[in-house]
Amino acid sequence: MSKNIYFASDFHLGVPNFEQSRKREDRIVRWLNSIAPTCSELFLMGDVFDFWYEYKLVVPKGFIRLQGKLAEMSDAGIKIYFFKGNHDMWVNDYFIKEIGIEIVSDELVIERGGKRFFLHHGDGLGPGDSKYKMLRKIFRSPFCQWLFSMVPPRIGLGIGSAWSGRSRLASNTDEVFYGIDHEWLAVYAKEQLMNAHYDYFIFGHRHLPLDLDLGKGSRYVNIGEWINFNSYAVFDGNELSLKYFEKGEQVVLV
Ligand SMILES: [Mn+2]
């Protein structure tokens, strides 16, 4: 049986409300069921949760079907990576201990089937967005995280879910393609290519499935999101393809 590597991100579980998030979670579990027989490695590349913060002894409620499925897959020998997104960067050791997942904080470079992959959620990379880049440093600083850990869960998780409800996905704005020279992650990828060769750059965060030719035998694949597209990428040992699950929209881009 062929062994594939799967990449998905931006499930944003938790928004816009409980009912829709639960439906999305069911869809994700159906997808995981469908890929499990051929999956050797699964890369969850950030913003799996629209808000996540774990205390030493407390974790947010919900999303147990996804966690149970991931635990089952991990127990069956499938290696699972969980990238920190801008919405769920506060994961600590809960999933490591409970599920056996590996947490990835920033970029991860891997080689599979003779191909080099540059993997990152995609936040804080490329030109612009200096306000977010500063916030990211603050949010990720151990001191700020320690301060937040002093806030009781009733208040801390309350603030988090109120803040998460205001995220751009909750308002469901339509993303448009800016053109390869203006897609900041494509610009960032091209910069990286000046220093080293990568066959594939895979990012999330953009919320728009993209498959762009960067030249020099390199491609930038954005794996989209799961509110509108149900998009993911699969590497079969030879080729990387961008795919859509169930009713996910097929977006044709030049
Ligand atoms: Mn996102």
Boltz pocket constraint, residues with backbone or C-beta under 6 A from the ligand:
constraints:
  - pocket:
      binder: B
      contacts: [[A, 10], [A, 46], [A, 47], [A, 85], [A, 205], [A, 206], [A, 207]]
      max_distance: 6.0
